[in-house]
Amino acid sequence: MPLGRSTDRAQHTSRRSAKNRRIGYFVGDVFQLGDLRRTIIITFMVNDATSTWGGGTARQAARIFPSAQREFCRIVSDDPDALVLGAVTLIAVGKRTYLAPLVAQRGYGRSAVPRIRYKALRTAMTRLASLATQLRAIVRMPRLGCGGAGGRWERVAAVVERVVVPRTEVQVFDIVARRRRSEPARSDAAE
């Protein structure tokens, strides 16, 4: 199963956080994996209305790992609580690679108000941190909830720094290539 490889030339910055750990910020594809010396959990946000991964990074995950999308649908069919706000599901997609969809968005589609639910995000992140600790895994993510869910990265990052960073390494990826040349870089890039 080809997962790609990370580019050595990826732009990277980091920010210190609790216990001297850092959130690493990268420009590139969250799904491009390099040398898998450590277990990696790639996480992304999904909504509570459907088990189909239809937008942003979730859509990309479904395209790259269609068997993981089918597994998630099966899990939700067997246990509807897997789609409750705050839930997280761990799905193996390789020997040391997992996907972890976080249910932290109310519904889907256009909305006058943000669909992200920060309390559910914190609950899911707490569960994710526990899983990452058990697996001794690095957690990779886009800027969660900042695309169609309408969230603000500053608020999401605060949750990540308080809940996940003290327990494991976190890598946040921005995809600049999708941005039109005329558009300025945004601090709340879409997931």
C-alpha positions in Angstrom: 0.0 0.0 0.0 1.9 3.1 -1.2 1.5 6.0 1.3 3.9 8.3 -0.4 6.9 9.9 1.3 7.4 13.1 3.1 9.5 15.7 1.4 12.7 16.7 3.1 12.1 20.1 1.7 8.8 20.6 3.5 8.6 23.9 5.3 8.5 23.4 9.0 8.1 25.6 12.1 7.4 24.6 15.6 5.9 26.1 18.7 6.9 25.1 22.2 4.2 23.8 24.5 3.8 21.9 27.7 6.6 19.6 28.9 8.9 21.2 26.3 7.0 19.4 23.5 6.1 21.3 20.4 3.4 21.4 17.8 5.3 21.0 14.5 3.8 23.0 11.6 4.5 21.7 8.1 3.6 22.7 4.6 2.6 19.5 2.6 0.2 16.6 2.5 -0.8 15.1 5.8 -1.1 11.7 4.1 2.5 11.7 2.8 4.5 9.5 5.1 8.2 9.1 5.3 10.2 6.6 7.2 7.8 4.9 9.6 10.0 4.4 12.6 7.1 5.6 14.8 3.4 4.9 14.7 1.4 7.7 13.1 -2.3 8.6 13.7 -3.7 10.9 11.1 -6.8 12.6 12.4 -9.5 14.7 10.8 -12.9 16.0 11.7 -16.2 14.5 10.5 -19.8 15.4 11.1 -22.4 13.7 13.3 -25.0 13.3 10.5 -23.5 10.8 8.1 -20.8 8.1 8.1 -19.7 9.2 4.7 -16.5 11.3 4.6 -17.5 14.0 2.2 -15.5 17.1 2.7 -11.9 18.4 3.2 -9.4 16.1 4.6 -12.0 13.5 5.3 -12.9 13.3 1.6 -9.2 13.0 0.8 -8.9 10.1 3.4 -11.8 8.3 1.8 -10.2 8.6 -1.7 -6.8 7.4 -0.5 -8.1 4.7 1.9 -11.5 3.5 0.6 -11.4 0.4 2.8 -11.1 2.7 5.9 -14.2 4.6 4.8 -16.1 1.4 4.4 -14.9 0.2 7.8 -16.1 3.4 9.4 -19.5 3.0 7.7 -19.7 -0.6 9.1 -18.7 0.6 12.6 -21.3 3.3 12.6 -23.9 0.8 11.3 -23.1 -1.6 14.1 -22.8 1.1 16.8 -24.5 4.4 16.1 -22.7 5.9 19.1 -19.6 6.0 17.0 -21.2 9.0 15.3 -22.0 10.9 18.5 -20.3 14.3 19.0 -17.0 13.7 20.8 -16.5 10.2 19.5 -13.2 9.1 17.9 -12.6 5.8 16.0 -9.2 4.3 15.3 -8.9 2.5 12.0 -5.7 0.7 10.9 -4.6 1.5 7.4 -1.1 0.1 7.6 1.3 -1.6 10.0 2.1 1.6 11.8 -0.5 4.0 10.4 -4.0 4.7 11.6 -6.8 7.1 10.7 -8.8 8.6 13.5 -11.9 10.5 12.5 -13.1 12.8 15.2 -16.8 13.6 15.4 -16.8 17.3 16.3 -19.1 18.9 13.7 -22.9 19.3 13.9 -24.4 18.4 10.5 -22.9 19.4 7.2 -23.5 21.8 4.3 -23.7 25.5 4.3 -24.6 27.2 7.6 -24.9 30.7 8.9 -23.1 29.6 12.1 -20.0 27.5 12.5 -20.7 23.8 12.6 -17.6 23.0 14.7 -18.4 22.0 18.3 -15.4 22.9 20.5 -16.6 20.9 23.5 -17.0 17.8 21.3 -13.5 18.5 19.8 -12.0 18.6 23.3 -13.7 15.3 24.3 -12.5 13.6 21.1 -9.0 15.0 21.5 -8.8 13.7 25.0 -9.8 10.2 23.7 -7.3 10.6 20.8 -4.5 11.6 23.2 -5.1 8.4 25.2 -5.0 6.2 22.1 -1.8 8.0 20.9 -0.2 7.4 24.3 -1.1 3.7 24.3 0.4 3.3 20.7 3.3 5.7 21.3 2.2 7.4 18.2 2.7 10.8 16.6 -0.6 12.6 15.8 -0.8 14.3 12.4 -3.7 16.6 11.4 -4.7 19.5 9.2 -5.9 22.6 10.8 -9.0 20.8 12.1 -12.4 22.4 11.8 -11.2 25.5 10.0 -12.7 24.7 6.6 -16.4 23.9 6.0 -17.0 23.6 9.8 -16.2 27.3 10.2 -13.9 27.1 13.2 -10.9 29.3 14.2 -7.5 27.7 14.4 -6.5 29.7 17.4 -9.3 28.0 19.4 -8.6 24.6 18.0 -4.8 24.9 18.6 -5.5 25.9 22.2 -7.4 22.5 22.7 -4.6 20.6 21.0 -2.0 22.3 23.1 -3.8 21.6 26.4 -5.0 18.1 25.7 -2.8 16.3 23.2 0.7 18.0 23.2 1.5 17.1 26.8 1.0 13.4 25.9 2.5 13.0 22.4 4.1 14.8 19.5 1.7 16.7 17.2 2.3 17.6 13.5 -0.1 20.1 11.8 -0.1 20.3 8.0 -1.1 23.1 5.7 -1.6 22.5 2.0 -0.5 25.6 0.2 -0.5 24.1 -3.4 -4.3 24.1 -3.5 -4.5 27.9 -2.8 -4.8 30.1 -5.9 -1.7 32.2 -6.5 -3.7 35.4 -6.0 -4.9 34.4 -2.6 -2.9 35.3 0.5 -1.9 32.6 3.0 -4.5 32.3 5.8 -3.8 31.4 9.4 -7.0 29.4 9.5 -6.3 27.3 6.3 -9.0 24.8 5.3 -8.8 21.3 6.4 
